[in-house]
Amino acid sequence: MSVQHSQEISTTLSKDIVTNYAEELSVKIEKVTSPLSTLLNTLAMGQFTARDVGMPDPLWLSAMTEILEKNQYLDSMYFGKEDGSAFLFQPLHDLKIKQSLSAPVDARLMVRYYILGAQRIQFYDADMKLMKEDNIISDYDPRERIWYSDVKNNDKIYMTGPYNFSNPAQDGITFSRKTRTGDAIIGVDLTLNKLTKLVQYFEFSTNSNIFLLNTESQIMGSNQLFSLMMGKDLFTAKDLGFDQLVKEFEAENSVAQSAKTVVWQGKTWELMISPLTLADNSMLRVVNFVSHDDLFEASSSLRNDLIIISIISVIISFIIVLYIARRIASPLTYLTDSIENIQRFRFQRKRYQASHIQEIDKLNEAMGLMENVLLDFFNNLRNVARTSRPEELSESIVMQVKEILSADDCQLFTNTPDSRDVFTLSAKSGVTSDFNLQCLYNHNPEAFTESIYELTVNEARHIFTDMSCHSGFIIPLFNRNNDNTGALLIGFNLDITDDTRNRLRFVREFIGFNEIVLEHLEKVEAQRNLFHSFVEMTATAVDVKSPYTGGHCQRVPKITKMLAKAATLDTDKFADFSLTSKSWEELLVAAWLHDCGKVTTPDYVMDKATKLETIYDRIHEIRMRYEVLKRDAEVVYWQSIAEGMNEAQAQQSCDSLKQELDEEFAFIASCNPGCEFLDPEKQQRLAEIGERTWLRTLPDDIGVSQQEAAKKRHVSKTLPIIEKILADKPEHLFIWEEKKQLQANSKRDFKMVQPEYRYNRGELHNLMIKSGTLTPEERYNINDHIVQTYLMLDQLPYPDHLKNVPLIAGSHHEKMNGQGYPLQLKGEEIPIGGRMIAVADVFEALTACDRPYKAAKTLSHSLKIMAFMVKDEHLDGHVFDLFLTQGVYQEYADEFLKVEQLDFVDVDALRAVYKDGLLKTN
């Protein structure tokens, strides 16, 4: 009943509060309208409209401006006469209004003079000095405005309905009245926005709804955030669905400011309507919807106060009884809490509560010990579940055991499968020096076969080297094969208590569970090490495959690691860059495997030193053909003599031909290395030389492989046969095997254009290479190694933290401008790890001194090439800039480059090459 009564009181108080708010709002509006009425009456009775305003007095303008500015809700003041002339004052406060009127920024007042067909606009500053004057054509006639035409009586003030002011465009209402002489109408404007702000200021709460309605139930103001206008008309009570509520309220309540409970918009409200009389016979009503939740908020507060008072009264009344009961029942409460905690698996360490009853005291002690033991056990389970590394588990074990046994120090020693009799420290809980467990094993190995072994005084003296501990235990560790894998050494400064001995069995079981987990983690670590060994072995295999690129796959990870380390320390562009242990593993695995696809690239292509080289250099075949032609020249010489030709003439002809053959072969041989650019003139000469023929008398389809024999199946076998000295034969063309098609078995959309043939070993086709030694087909096969890298790596089942290895490894040939291969990734689409590997890959390739097709470049030359690659948007500018500014290049060069490659590097000059492009990306 008290709660119900408090709600009734709260409701009454809330209604009074809302009614007071409505009255306060009424007073506020009356404070606006009363001075307004006084102002209009005063001006109407005076000589305001009779004053000559053509040349206004600054003092008079200042006085009128001050009158308007003191009433913050008035927008403007004006009058219109029967002849159609008008005059308007408007203070300028708002910058937007000034802009809409094209007024000077410092203008304080605008004055408008109207005569039929024309309008003069003047702007005055704070000192009432004219700043600007405009004369424009105007069709404004005050007699046609409702504020003028609706005024009929000389003694009354009229209020218009809401309408749009002419300039500036605002919605509002106008109060107007006739002058004493009846030849003019005076008016003042009141904007709806200002009236709305006035209403919003007096809202009961954020949940209340306040509307100011006129006699037509149009909404003149509201505390709700919506536009009052719907097109050219105001929203009405009917539009918001409460017009019927207002009608019912007014029908039932003849007394102003009474309240009624209503349901509106699905909620219960207290509806209060306060009538306001503005001007003459113009009625406004303040409609308040106050939420019941707000009304009963005070009720809840009062109820809470009553409850608190009741509780305090009860506490004061029974404090002595409670004190005595607590003294008696405290141990029982402790026991009950312990049992409930165990039942709910909600363990916590509590202070031991002694009891005067012996049985309860012992039971309390036993239950407390049990709860603490279970707490330690589940804490250990939680730590083990979160542990992924053996060293973390080792640290967890020593800390947990030290806490469970209240030991002074705890150290964990382990051995390896290869050396079970050699113990090394894995983790310790304190800062004392390492215990000498090896000494105990050397003198008493039998102790390591026990489940728990307590140290003798003499053993403790030798094991605890710093003499801080004087007693202790060892708990040997065993795997599932019962092999000793280590031991836990626990030290105490004082004598070992019975409580500690009682906990040892639990610790033994606790350690047994951790032994299994530790063994599992060691196997996981062993598998991880095996995986990394396979990764490094794969990279080494790629390097070993080609003696000319030996070490590339091993050096690139080193550079990548240096770069990533520099990025983690950077506080500028890479301030947000960081790597966890798993992220490090992912990056380095990708770096090791970035070229694993090269195992599929033929050795002769990867190491091709000359244009005609395959498994061997075919320049020797061409040399042999020229040898045959020179022998043929000798034969022709002797045949000519035998046929009666002059010997000297025959010798001259033979020598001339031999010289020509020597020159041709020398030219062919000079084109073979690919060191110089082959211009069109040289290509034309090769084509002309290639037309020379020689005579083959032996078949070329015997003693060859089945594949080559199949290619020659449709070739003419008639011997002897005349062949060109440089040939592009059909058997030189190798078609693509189906399994080598670019998109076969691939989950990625490779953008590389595959040439028509896998290989074209035509002699002229190879010799015609303009630059370098690789044909387009061989260049594709070189680039194809990255496709093979994707295909190989995409087949592997990765854990979550390594799932991006294929993309990181395979993206190091992508370019920042999207012109790279094989996926044509662009900018941020390339993972940051791939961009780092790209810089490492290019730098290692440029500075490597073991390439057969190029000489090693100096440090400065290599970095200059890379700077222009950044400028051309091939390499990531920020990564390369980090590579330069943090000295990563120098760190690598000092360890791996030859002395003759080390020269001065002008870092500022290199950065100037690409700084403009770098600024665009910032």
Secondary structure by P-SEA (a helix, b strand, c coil): caaaaaaaaaaaaaaaaaaaaaaaaaaaaaaaaaaaaaaaaaaaaccccccccccccaaaaaaaaaaaaaaccccccccccccccbbbbbbbccaaaaaaacccccccbbbbbbcccbbbbbbbcccccccbbbbbbbcccccccccccccccccbbbbbcbbbbcccccccccccccccccccccbbbbbaaaaaaaaaaacccccbbbbbbcccccccccccccccccccccccccccccaaaaaaaaaaccccbbbbbbbccccccbbbbbbbbccccbbbbbbbbbbccccaaaaaaaaaaaaaaaaaaaaaacaaaaaaaaaaaaaaaaaaaaaaaaaacbbbbbcbbbbccaaaaaaaaaaaaaaaaaaaaaaaaaaaaacccaaaaaaaaaaaaaaaacccbbbbbbbccccccbbbbccccccccccaaaaaaacccccccccbbbbcaaaaaaaacccccccbbbbbbbcccccccbbbbbbbcccccaaaaaaaaaaaaaaaaaaaaaaaaaaaaaaaaaaaaaaaaaaaaaaaacccccaaaaaaaaaaaaaaaaaaacccccccccccaaaaaaaaaaaaaccccccccccccccccccccccccaaaaaaaaaaaaaaaaaaaaaaaaaacccaaaaaaaaaaaaaaaaaaaaaaaaaccccccccaaaaaaaaaaaabbbbbcccccccccaaaaaaaccccccccbbbbccccccccbbbbccccccccccccccccccccccccccaaaaaacccccccaaaaaaaaaaaaaaaaaaaaccccccccaaaaaaaaccccccccccccccccccccaaaaaaaaaaaaaaaacccccccccccaaaaaaaaaaaaaaccccaaaaaaacccaaaaaaaacccccccccccaaaaaaaacaaaaaaac
